[in-house]
Amino acid sequence: MPQLPGTDLIVSDLCFGGNVFGWTADEATSFALLDRFADAVPSTESPFVDSAEMYGNGLSEQILGRWMAERGARDRVVVATKASPGEKEHPLSAPEIRAAAERSLRNLQVDTIDLYYAHYDDETTPLEETLRAFDELVQAGKVRHVAASNYSADRLGQALDLQRDLGLSPYVALQPHYNLMERPAYEDQLRDVVAERGLGTLPYFSLAKGFLTGKYRAGETVDSPRAKGAAAYVGEQGDRVLAALQQVADAHGTTGSAVALRWLADRPTVVAPIASGRSVEQLADLLPMLDLRLADDERAALDDASS
């Protein structure tokens, strides 16, 4: 049972990415996705769902909020969302953070956000101002825990030092770009900070923009809004990784997507990878990761193929 360090949040091994709600999945489909995901999560864990104020210009949060209200699911679900930049001049200034949090609370129809992120660093705003504004939300009971997304190792360290020295609510998690195809930026820089400071990692683009599903190969055209991003990974290394994934997947009678997610969930410091699907069929390819257990030699083979 994964527990987010520094919190009492017991979350699912997979965090469902709400970026699809109101974008590639309409409201009815989003409800079906959330139903299927929640049903798959063991009763001892909380279904973990990730959103942001910029996803669908608030529509993602609104759909998630309506689903929780209609299903009476708020007490079971762990909700994460983010203060996003959008068109803001100073997105992590105190007034912008307060306004963003209030919008998200209304959209989600909740009194408290479980995990609230700075979506992107904002170097136009003094770091202390940002961190004090986040702390105010925690002290007011509007946010349970705060976290960082898309921070550099240096800025993350600075933020954590300030929070400690000023007695402010600390960042408990980092959401970085990390997967089998994107390892150095996290493993060579951020991972040490996360490990030393006791944070949990919740990677996004866990399936490399869909590439690790195996659908995107040289010479093949796939009808997907992710196709252009996924195509960047087509090549020799991508072929090696897909071959290794397929070999492990075949041995377990599961999908390459599930293997890729389990590999990531098993990495040091990772609490739960974030992934999404725009249909229940796509989600069905991800869910086996919840029960999948990889052998040491299988993890080693994936390490070698992706290094």
C-alpha positions as CSV (number, residue, x, y, z in Angstrom):
1,M,0.0,0.0,0.0
2,P,1.7,3.2,-1.1
3,Q,1.8,6.0,1.4
4,L,2.7,9.5,0.4
5,P,5.7,10.4,2.7
6,G,5.0,12.9,5.4
7,T,1.2,12.4,5.1
8,D,-1.5,9.9,6.2
9,L,-2.6,9.5,2.5
10,I,-2.7,5.8,1.5
11,V,-3.1,5.9,-2.3
12,S,-3.4,3.6,-5.2
13,D,-0.3,2.3,-7.0
14,L,-1.6,4.1,-10.1
15,C,-2.6,7.8,-10.1
16,F,-5.3,8.4,-12.7
17,G,-4.5,11.5,-14.8
18,G,-7.5,13.7,-15.2
19,N,-6.0,15.7,-18.1
20,V,-8.3,13.7,-20.4
21,F,-11.6,14.8,-18.7
22,G,-13.4,17.2,-21.0
23,W,-10.6,17.0,-23.5
24,T,-10.3,13.6,-25.2
25,A,-13.0,12.1,-22.9
26,D,-16.4,13.7,-22.7
27,E,-18.3,13.8,-19.3
28,A,-20.0,10.5,-19.8
29,T,-16.8,8.7,-20.8
30,S,-14.9,10.4,-17.9
31,F,-17.5,9.1,-15.4
32,A,-17.1,5.6,-16.9
33,L,-13.3,5.9,-16.6
34,L,-13.5,7.0,-13.0
35,D,-16.0,4.3,-12.1
36,R,-13.8,1.6,-13.6
37,F,-10.7,3.0,-11.9
38,A,-12.3,3.3,-8.5
39,D,-13.7,-0.2,-8.8
40,A,-10.2,-1.6,-9.5
41,V,-8.5,0.0,-6.5
42,P,-8.3,-2.2,-3.4
43,S,-10.6,-1.1,-0.6
44,T,-7.5,-0.6,1.6
45,E,-6.3,2.2,-0.7
46,S,-7.7,5.4,-1.9
47,P,-8.2,6.0,-5.7
48,F,-5.8,8.7,-6.5
49,V,-6.8,11.2,-9.2
50,D,-4.7,14.1,-10.5
51,S,-6.0,17.2,-12.1
52,A,-5.0,20.9,-12.6
53,E,-6.9,24.2,-13.0
54,M,-5.6,24.5,-16.6
55,Y,-6.8,21.1,-17.8
56,G,-9.8,21.9,-20.0
57,N,-9.7,25.4,-18.5
58,G,-11.3,24.0,-15.3
59,L,-13.5,21.4,-17.0
60,S,-11.4,18.5,-15.7
61,E,-11.8,19.6,-12.1
62,Q,-15.6,20.3,-12.7
63,I,-16.1,16.8,-14.2
64,L,-14.2,15.2,-11.3
65,G,-16.2,17.2,-8.8
66,R,-19.5,16.2,-10.3
67,W,-18.5,12.6,-10.4
68,M,-17.5,12.6,-6.7
69,A,-20.7,14.4,-5.8
70,E,-23.0,12.0,-7.7
71,R,-21.2,8.9,-6.5
72,G,-20.7,10.1,-2.9
73,A,-17.1,9.2,-3.4
74,R,-15.3,12.3,-1.9
75,D,-14.3,10.5,1.3
76,R,-12.6,7.7,-0.5
77,V,-10.8,9.6,-3.3
78,V,-7.5,11.4,-2.9
79,V,-7.7,14.5,-5.0
80,A,-4.6,16.3,-6.4
81,T,-4.8,19.5,-8.4
82,K,-2.5,22.4,-9.3
83,A,-2.2,26.1,-9.4
84,S,-1.4,26.5,-13.1
85,P,0.2,29.4,-15.0
86,G,-2.3,30.0,-17.8
87,E,-2.2,33.7,-18.9
88,K,-1.1,34.9,-15.5
89,E,1.7,37.4,-15.3
90,H,2.9,36.1,-11.8
91,P,1.2,32.7,-11.5
92,L,2.7,31.8,-8.0
93,S,2.1,35.2,-6.4
94,A,0.1,35.1,-3.2
95,P,-3.1,36.6,-4.8
96,E,-3.0,34.2,-7.8
97,I,-2.5,31.2,-5.5
98,R,-5.4,32.2,-3.3
99,A,-7.7,32.8,-6.3
100,A,-6.6,29.6,-8.0
101,A,-7.3,27.5,-4.9
102,E,-10.7,29.0,-4.5
103,R,-11.6,28.2,-8.1
104,S,-10.4,24.7,-7.7
105,L,-12.4,24.2,-4.5
106,R,-15.5,25.4,-6.3
107,N,-14.9,23.3,-9.4
108,L,-14.2,20.1,-7.3
109,Q,-17.1,20.8,-4.9
110,V,-14.8,20.0,-2.0
111,D,-13.9,21.8,1.2
112,T,-10.3,20.6,1.1
113,I,-7.8,19.6,-1.6
114,D,-5.7,16.7,-0.5
115,L,-2.6,17.6,-2.5
116,Y,-2.1,21.0,-4.1
117,Y,0.8,21.6,-6.5
118,A,2.7,24.5,-7.9
119,H,2.2,23.4,-11.5
120,Y,5.3,25.2,-12.8
121,D,8.0,27.2,-11.0
122,D,7.5,30.9,-11.2
123,E,10.8,32.8,-11.0
124,T,9.0,36.2,-11.3
125,T,7.6,35.8,-7.8
126,P,9.8,35.6,-4.6
127,L,9.9,32.0,-3.5
128,E,9.1,33.0,0.1
129,E,5.9,34.7,-1.1
130,T,4.8,31.5,-2.9
131,L,5.6,29.2,0.0
132,R,3.9,31.5,2.6
133,A,0.7,31.5,0.4
134,F,0.7,27.7,0.2
135,D,1.2,27.5,3.9
136,E,-1.8,29.9,4.5
137,L,-4.0,27.4,2.5
138,V,-2.9,24.6,4.7
139,Q,-3.4,26.6,7.9
140,A,-6.9,27.5,6.7
141,G,-7.8,23.9,6.1
142,K,-8.3,24.4,2.4
143,V,-5.4,22.2,1.4
144,R,-4.0,19.2,3.3
145,H,-0.6,19.0,1.7
146,V,1.4,21.0,-0.8
147,A,3.8,19.8,-3.6
148,A,5.9,20.9,-6.5
149,S,5.7,20.0,-10.2
150,N,8.3,20.8,-12.9
151,Y,10.9,22.2,-10.4
152,S,14.6,22.0,-11.0
153,A,16.7,20.3,-8.3
154,D,18.2,23.6,-7.2
155,R,14.8,25.3,-6.9
156,L,13.3,22.4,-5.1
157,G,16.2,22.4,-2.6
158,Q,15.8,26.1,-2.1
159,A,12.1,25.8,-1.5
160,L,12.5,23.0,1.0
161,D,15.2,24.9,2.9
162,L,13.0,28.0,3.1
163,Q,10.0,25.9,4.3
164,R,12.1,24.3,7.0
165,D,13.7,27.6,8.1
166,L,10.5,29.5,8.2
167,G,8.4,26.8,9.7
168,L,6.1,26.5,6.7
169,S,4.2,23.6,5.4
170,P,6.7,21.5,3.4
171,Y,6.4,20.2,-0.1
172,V,5.7,16.5,0.4
173,A,5.9,15.4,-3.3
174,L,7.4,16.2,-6.7
175,Q,5.7,15.6,-10.0
176,P,8.4,15.3,-12.7
177,H,8.6,14.1,-16.3
178,Y,9.9,10.6,-15.8
179,N,9.5,7.2,-17.6
180,L,11.5,4.5,-19.3
181,M,12.4,6.8,-22.1
182,E,13.1,9.9,-19.9
183,R,15.4,8.9,-17.1
184,P,18.5,11.2,-16.8
185,A,16.8,14.5,-15.8
186,Y,15.2,12.8,-12.8
187,E,17.7,10.1,-11.9
188,D,20.8,12.3,-12.2
189,Q,19.5,15.4,-10.7
190,L,16.2,15.4,-8.9
191,R,16.1,11.9,-7.3
192,D,18.8,12.6,-4.8
193,V,17.0,15.7,-3.5
194,V,13.8,13.8,-3.3
195,A,15.4,10.9,-1.4
196,E,17.4,13.1,1.0
197,R,14.5,15.3,1.9
198,G,11.9,12.5,2.2
199,L,9.5,13.4,-0.6
200,G,7.5,11.1,-2.8
201,T,7.6,11.2,-6.6
202,L,4.5,11.1,-8.8
203,P,5.8,11.0,-12.4
204,Y,3.7,12.3,-15.3
205,F,3.9,11.2,-18.9
206,S,4.6,7.7,-17.3
207,L,3.9,6.1,-20.7
208,A,6.1,8.5,-22.6
209,K,3.1,10.3,-24.2
210,G,1.7,7.0,-25.2
211,F,4.8,5.6,-26.8
212,L,5.2,2.8,-24.3
213,T,1.8,1.4,-25.2
214,G,3.5,0.0,-28.3
215,K,1.1,1.7,-30.7
216,Y,3.6,4.1,-32.1
217,R,6.2,2.5,-34.4
218,A,8.1,3.6,-37.4
219,G,6.0,3.9,-40.5
220,E,2.7,3.6,-38.6
221,T,0.1,6.4,-38.3
222,V,-2.0,6.5,-35.2
223,D,-5.1,8.8,-34.8
224,S,-4.3,10.3,-31.4
225,P,-3.6,13.8,-30.1
226,R,-0.5,12.3,-28.5
227,A,0.9,10.9,-31.8
228,K,3.3,13.8,-32.5
229,G,4.8,13.6,-29.0
230,A,5.0,9.9,-29.0
231,A,6.7,9.8,-32.4
232,A,9.7,11.6,-30.9
233,Y,10.7,8.3,-29.2
234,V,10.6,6.1,-32.4
235,G,14.1,4.8,-33.1
236,E,16.7,2.4,-31.9
237,Q,16.4,2.9,-28.2
238,G,12.6,3.0,-28.5
239,D,12.7,-0.3,-30.3
240,R,14.8,-1.9,-27.6
241,V,12.5,-0.7,-24.8
242,L,9.4,-1.9,-26.6
243,A,10.9,-5.3,-27.2
244,A,11.9,-5.7,-23.6
245,L,8.4,-4.6,-22.5
246,Q,6.8,-7.1,-24.8
247,Q,9.0,-9.9,-23.6
248,V,8.1,-9.2,-19.9
249,A,4.4,-8.6,-20.8
250,D,4.2,-12.0,-22.6
251,A,5.8,-13.8,-19.6
252,H,3.0,-12.4,-17.4
253,G,0.2,-12.5,-19.9
254,T,-0.4,-8.8,-19.5
255,T,0.2,-5.5,-21.5
256,G,3.4,-3.6,-22.1
257,S,1.7,-0.5,-20.6
258,A,1.1,-2.3,-17.3
259,V,4.8,-3.5,-17.3
260,A,6.0,0.1,-18.0
261,L,3.9,1.5,-15.2
262,R,4.9,-1.2,-12.7
263,W,8.6,-0.7,-13.5
264,L,8.1,3.0,-12.7
265,A,6.1,2.4,-9.6
266,D,9.0,0.1,-8.3
267,R,11.7,2.8,-8.8
268,P,13.3,4.3,-5.7
269,T,11.3,7.3,-4.4
270,V,8.3,6.8,-6.7
271,V,4.9,6.5,-4.9
272,A,2.6,6.2,-7.9
273,P,3.0,6.9,-11.6
274,I,0.3,9.1,-13.3
275,A,-1.3,7.8,-16.4
276,S,-4.6,8.2,-18.2
277,G,-6.7,6.7,-21.0
278,R,-9.4,8.3,-23.1
279,S,-11.6,5.1,-23.2
280,V,-12.4,2.3,-20.8
281,E,-10.6,0.0,-23.2
282,Q,-7.4,2.0,-22.9
283,L,-7.7,2.1,-19.1
284,A,-8.1,-1.7,-19.1
285,D,-4.6,-2.0,-20.5
286,L,-3.2,0.0,-17.5
287,L,-5.0,-1.5,-14.6
288,P,-3.1,-4.9,-14.5
289,M,-0.2,-2.9,-13.1
290,L,-2.0,-2.8,-9.8
291,D,-1.5,-6.6,-9.3
292,L,1.7,-7.1,-11.3
293,R,4.9,-8.1,-9.6
294,L,8.2,-8.0,-11.6
295,A,11.1,-10.2,-10.9
296,D,14.6,-8.6,-10.4
297,D,15.9,-9.9,-13.7
298,E,12.8,-8.4,-15.5
299,R,13.4,-5.0,-13.9
300,A,17.1,-5.3,-14.8
301,A,16.3,-6.1,-18.5
302,L,14.1,-3.0,-18.7
303,D,16.9,-0.9,-17.0
304,D,19.4,-2.1,-19.6
305,A,17.1,-1.5,-22.6
306,S,16.3,2.0,-21.5
307,S,19.7,3.1,-20.3
